[in-house]
Amino acid sequence: MISVAIKFGLMALKIKTNKVMNHPYVQYEDTFLWNTIKDAIGQLKTNKDIEIITNEKYIIGFLCKSLQDNGLIPKGN
């Protein structure tokens, strides 16, 4: 669920929606690399080694892009 707060002078409006926003890493979704990183993050969360407050898609996508941009993973994996 996405929550947005908008302030109008003395008045505040909170909007909640179930609409999922696109992220800039859509091209990596459902790749072997994406699923591997997602599983690894899931294990870290299960073990309580990390706590994530950012949308996981942004974290997973950023890591996929970084690994490919630095030549550690070939494009398309």
Order of alpha helices (4+ residues) and beta strands (2+ residues): beta-beta-alpha-alpha
